[in-house]
Amino acid sequence: MAKIVSFLRHNWPIIIILLLASFLRLFRISEYMEFLGDQGRDVVIIRDFLKNGNLFFIGPQTSIGNMYLGPWFYYFIAPSLLFANFSPVGPAVFIALLSVATVYLIYRFALTLFKNPFSAYLAAFFYAISPVVIKYSNFIWNPNVMPFFSLLLVYSLYHAFFNKRFNYLILASASFIMTLNSHYLAFALIPIIALCYFIFIVNNRNNKKTLKKLVKPTIIAIIIFILSLTPQVLFDIKHNGQNVNALVTFFTQRETTVSIKPYKALPLAFPLFDQINTRLIFGKNTQVAPYASIAFALLLLFTFFRLLAPTINQKRTIKITRSFIGYLLLLSWYAIAIIGLGLYKQHVYDHYFAFVFPAVFILLSITISTIYKYGILGKIIAFFIIISLTLLSALQNPLRYPPNRQLQTTRQITQSIIDSSDNQDFNFALLAKQNYDPGYKYFFYKNDSPLYEIREKLTNQLFVVCEPHPDIDCQPINHPEWAIAAFGWAKIDSEWEINGLKIYKLVHTQD
């Protein structure tokens, strides 16, 4: 009992932060979680693996380029779907808990880098309450695991190279594999890996014994990474190099994809810096953000020189602290992310910079804690920043808004269709602007309903769900949608509505 009391007394701030993070991610998660086409696709594939033993050789398809990610995200998520008895809520809870673990890992990493509990608590706290981070923390989606594994990668690299614990390179390899399997923007982390190797080798170029110790863990890490590509290689062998060809095309035909000239990113550097800060730490407030981003940039520069603070001894040599090295690592992480995103020619969505989420919050916390050290005025300014950022995040907290209840609506609609089908075979079609049908099909499959693809069997009834949108025509008769057109001549037998979504039952009619 005394040990428990002592543990709570020494760790109560981070415990409270973790409880807060858990609440913001898990409260009514089944109602707030997103459940659209991508989520339906993932649980359909994972359920097929768990039920029928069909192994994954590729993962989710990317939004552009006709490429596929690796399969390890699916294997990583699969146990949570099984333990939840195939409820999609299970993987959502698992993602939420992984985000809570990210909060703790941010705290540990910040504490390791700067030996400053105040800045470590701040970094964890701001990550816990960030509206965008919360949004991407409570539903199954491959980009949602990027913050945890990218942070684990950098954390492992730090221990490997700056604490000379080279076995951490194996953990770094596994982390990079998972990050790359969640989104190909993980390639932007390769310069961080290369930078760590470069700095270490240069600093130890005269210490052959130390360099020799680095060789074996590096080889093991590379072998693990190469082995992780085996499923994708097998897939490409079977499909005539589909994934490799798509990847080559993406990087060689760059008119609308990426640029390979780093200087092209420079004009976009501050806009991207402002965008990331606005979305993550300024509560999406576009009025405050430009000025706040300028202030943040100046504080980063100020903290750089403050941490550099070289100690010049009688021999006039400069001693660089580990805190400064850690700060440089975080700055490099953020800068390389901005350059990588700046070379991308498409719109940059929030989840694209998920791999740099943790760095932003740790950098923010160390700048605030640096100000805090400057007397009463510094403390006043620091607390003003903390309170302001907290309020900005609180105003955009997802829990302030009604839940979307997408999962419940999808389940209700599929059940109503099953009931209306009279246990007879049926086809299904979806009319939607920002969704596609695997979410609905998952519950049809889960309930063993007699759903058939039109390509497999043309039945006597077609159920059409329409998700209203200004660009969507909700009249199914003579609609050009392939699944409806292929059904042939039809009439509306019945129609009804659930939570604003329209459902039509079409049956064949004579010419």
N, C-alpha and C positions, 0 to 999 in steps of 0.2 A: 504493500500500500504506500509506503514511504517513497518508493522508487517512482510510482505513478504520480504522486503529488509533486515530486521533484521534477519529473519530466514535464508535467503540465505547467509548472511555475516557470520553467526555463523556455518553453516552446509555445506558450499560449498565443502570441501574436500570429505565428504562421498557422496554428491550428484554427484560429478564428477566420483567417483569410481562406484557408482550404474549405472550411464549412460554408463560408459565403460563396465561394466558387461553385461548390457542390449544389447549393440551393439554386443559384442562378442558372445552372445547366440542367438540373434534374427536376425542378418544380413542374409538375404537369407535363412531363416530357412527351408523353404519348399524344398530347394535344398540340404542343408547340412544334414538334419535330416536323421537318419537311418530308413529304412522301410523294414524290413525283416519278417521272419516268426513269431517271437514273437510279433512284433508290429501289424502284421496282425491279429494274434490270439486275441490280446486284443481288437482291434476295432471291430472285428467280434462279440465277446461276448458282448461288451458294446452296440453295435448297436442293437443286438437282444433284450437286456434288454429294451432299449429305444423305440424300435419299437413294440415289442410284450409283454413286461412286464414280461419276464422270469427273475426271481430273481437270484442273485448270492448266492450260498452257499459255494463255494470254490473260491479261486483265482488262479493265475498262478501255473503251475506245476514246481517243482524244477528240476534242471538239473540232479541231481542224487537222488536215493532213492525212486522214484515214489511217492513223497509226494506232497501235495498241500498247498499253502499258504492260508491265510484267504482271504475273499472276499472284504475287505474294500478298497483296492487299486482301485478296479474297480468302486466302488461307488464314491470314491473320484475323479476319472478321468471323470466319466460319464457326468457331466454338461458341461465340456469343449468340448466334442465331439458334444453334442446337440447344444450348442451355435455356433459352427463352421459349422452347417448344415451338420454334419457327415463327414466333411473333417478331415483326420488324422492330418492335420496341427494344428488344434485346441488344442488337447492334448499336442502336442509338444510345442506349445507356452506356455501352462499352466505350463509344466515342467520347461521351461526356466525361466518363471517369478518366480516360486518357488525357483529356484537356485539364482535368483537375491535377493529374500527375505532372502535366507540363507546368502548371503553376508552382508546384513544389520544386521541380527541376530548375526553374528560373531562379527561385529563391536560393537553392544550393549553389548554382553556378555563379550568381552574383556575389554570394558570400565567399565563395572560393576565390573569385577574381579580386575583390576589393576589401575583404575582411571587414566589411561595414554592414552590420545587421540592419541599420536604418535603410540603406539603399536596397538591400536584398528584400526587405519587407515591402518597400515601395514598388519594386519591380513586380513582385508577385501580386500585390494588391491591384495595381493598374491593369495587369493582364487578366485578373479575375473578373473585373467589372467592365472591361471594354465591350461595347455593344456588338461590334463586328466579330470579335473573337467568340463571344457567346453565340452569335448567330451560326458560326461554323463549328460549333461544339456539341450539338445535340441531335445530329442525324447522320445516317450512314452515307458517306461520300468519300471517295479516295483522297481529295485534297485536304480533308479535315484532319488527317494524321500527320501532315507535313510539319506543323510547328513542333510537335514532340520529337520526331525523328531528326529533323534538322538541328534542333538544339542538342539532342543526344550526340549527334555527329560532332558538333563543335566542342561540346563538353569533353568528349572522348579524345579529340585531337589535342585539346589543351593539356589534359593529363598525360597523354602520350609524349608530347614534345617538350612541355615546359616543366613537367614533373618526372620525365624520363621513365614513365610507366608504360613501356612499349606494347604490352599486351592489350592496352586500350585500343590499339589499332584494329583489333579483331572486332571489337564492339563498334568502332567507327565504320568499318566495312559493312557490318550488318545494318547500321543506321542509314548509311548512304543507299544501300539496296532498297530499304523500305521507303526512303524519301523519293528515290527515283521511280519506284513502283506506284507512288501516289501522284506524281506529276513530273513530266519531263523538264520542267523548270528547275528541277534539282540539279541539272547540268551546271547551273550557275554557281553551285557550291564547289565545283572542281577547283576553281582558282584559290579558294580558301584552303583546300587540302594541299595544293601545290605550294602556296605561300608558307604554310607551316613547315613543310619539308625543306623548302629553300632556306628559311631563317635558321632552322635547326642545323642543317648541314653546314651553312656558312659559319655559324657560331661554334661548331664543333669540328671544323675542318682539320684541326691539328690533333684531334683526339680519336684516333683510329679505333680504339677499344670501344668507345661509346657508339661510334658509327656502325661498328660490326654488330652490336646488339640490336640495332635497328633493322638489320637485313631480314632476319627470320620472321618476325611479326609482320613486316611489310609483305613478304612473299605469301604468307598465310592469308593475309587480308585480301591480296589480289586474287589468290586462288578461290577464296570464298565468293568474291564478286563474280569471277568468271563462271563458277558453278551455278550461281544464281541465274545466269542467263540461259541455262540449259533448256528450260521449257520453251522460251521464245525461239531459240535456235531450232528446236524440234518442230515448232509450229511453222517456222519459215521454210524449213526443208519440205514440209508437207504442202505448203501453199506457195511454192515458187518464189520465196523471198519477199513476200508481200510487205512485211513490216520493215525490213531493211530498205527495200526500194522506196517505201513511203517516207522513211526517215531521211534518206539521201535526197529525195525530191524536195522535201521540206527545207533542207539547208542549202540546196544548190539552186533551186528556182525560187529566188528570194524576193520577187517583185512585191508580194503581199504578205510575206511571212517574217523573215528576220534579216537584219543587216549584219555583216561580219566586220564592219568598220567601227571600232569603239568610239571614235570621235563623233559619230552620228548620234550617240546617246547624250552628248553634252548639252545641246539645247533643251533636252527634255529632263535634265537632271533635277532642277529645282521643282518643276511641275510635278514630277513623280514623287520627289521628297515631300512636297506639300500634300499630294494625294494620299500617300501612305500615312502621314501624320494625321491628316484630317479624318481619315476613316478609322484609325486605330486609337488615337489618344485625344483628339479634339471633339469627340462625340458627333462627328459628321457635320460640324458647324462650319459651313463654308465662308461665313462672314468673319469669324474669328481666325480661322485657319491660316490665311496668308501671313498675317502679322505674327501669329504664334509660331509659325514655321520659321520665319526669319529669326525670331527670338531664340528658338530651339537651336538653329544652326549656329548662332553666335555663342550660345551656352556650350554647345559641343566643342567649339573652337577654344573657348575659355577653359573648359575642363581638360582639353588636350594639353594645354600649356601648364595648367595647374598640376596635373598628374605627372607631366614630364619632370617638372621641378628637379632638375638634375642636381645631385649632390657633388659639388666639386671639392675634392680634397686637396691636400698640399701638393700632390703630384699633378693636380689639375686634370684628373680623369673623371669621366662622367659615369655615374652609376644609375642605370635605368631600372626602375622598380618593376616587380611582377604586375602590379596594378596597371601600370602604363602599358605593359605588353598585352594584358587582357583587354584594355581599352582599345588598343590598336587592332586587336583581333575583331572586336565587335564593330568598330568603325569600318574595317575592311569588309566585313560581312555585309553591312548595310550599303556601303558604296558599290560593291560588286553586284549586289541585288539591283540597285538603281541602274547601273550600266546594263545589266542583262535585260531588265525590263525595258530600258530605253531603246534597245536594239530590236525589240519586238514591234512589228508594224501594225498589229491589231489593237483593239481596245484592251486596256489592262483592267481586269476585274479584281475584286478584293481577294479572291482565293488564289490569284496568281502570285501574290507576294506573301502567301502563308509561310513560306520557308524562311522569311526574315522577321515574322511576328516577334519572336522572343528578343531578338537583338534590339528592336526599337524600344521595348519597355525597359530593358536593362540600361541602355544608354540614357533614356529619360530619367531613370531613378538616380543614376550616378551624377547627372548634371544637377538635379535638385539637391542631392546630399552635399554636393560641392558648395552650392550657394548657402546651404544650411550652416556651414562651418564659419561663416563670416559674421559673427556677432549677432546682436539683436536684430539688426536690419536684415541680415541674411536669413535668419529664422522666420521673420515676418514674411519676407518674399517667398521663401520656400513653402510655408504653410498656405499662403495665398494661392500659389500654383497648385498645390495638392488639392485644396478645396475647390478651386475653379475646375480643374480637370475631372474631379469626382462628380461635380454637379453636371458638367457637360455629358459625361457618360451616363449618369443616372437619368437624364432627360430623354436619352435614346435607348434606354434599357428595353429589351424585347418584352419583358414581363409587364410593361406598362400598357401593352396593346393586347387586344383579345387574341386568343390562340387561333391558328388557321384551321385546326382540326382536319387536316388533309387525310390523315390515316383513317380516322373515323368515317369521314365522308366516303372515301374510296371503299371501305369495308361495307358501309350501308348500301352503296350503289350496287356493288357486286352481289350482295345478298338479295337485293330486290330483283335483280336480273335473274338470278338463280330461281327465285320463287316464281317469277313470271314465265320462266321457260317450261314449266310443267315437267321438268326432268327430261325434256326432249333436247336433242342436239341443237346447238345454235352457233352462229357466228357473231363476231363483235367488231365494232369500229369506234374510233375516238376522233372527235373534232375538237382540236385545241390549238392555241397559238404557242404556248410555252410548256407543252407537256406531250408525252407519248404514252403508249398503252401498257407497258410492263407492270406498272403499279396495280392496275385493275386485273391483269392476267394472273398476277401472283396469287390473289385471293381466289380466283377461279380454279387455279391449279391446286391450291391448298385445300379447297373444299371438294376436290375431285369432280367438278362440274363438267358436263358434256360440251365443253367449248372446243370448237374446231377452227383452225385457220381455213380461210376460203380456199387456199391452195391445196389443203388436204381434203376438204369435204365441203361442198356447197349444201347447206342445210335449208330448212324451210322457214327459218326465222333469223333475223339479224337485229341485234340490239346496238343502238347507237347512243353514245354519251356525248353531249356537247357541253364544253366548258365555255360559257359566254365570254366573248371578247369583241371589241369593235371590228376587228378584222376577220371574224369568223362568222360564216353563214350557218345558222343553226337549223336550217331547213334541210332534212336529209334526202328528200325526194329529188332525184336527178342531180344529186351532189357529185362533183367530180372526184372526190376522195376515192382512191382505188378500191378500198375494202367495201365501199358502198356501191360503186359502179359495177364491181364484179359480181355483186349479189343479183343484179338483173332487175327486171321490172318488179316494182314493189309498191305497197301502200302502207300507210301508218295504221297499225292495228290498235295501238294504245300509246299514250305518252304520260309522263309524270315528272315531277321535279323533286330533287333532294338537295337541300342547302344551296339553292341557286343554280344547280346543275340540272340540265334537262336530259331525260332518258326517253328514247323512242324505241318501240318494238315494231319492226318492219316485217311484213310477210309477203310472199310472192303473190302476184296478181297476173291474170291472163293478159296477153297483148291486146 
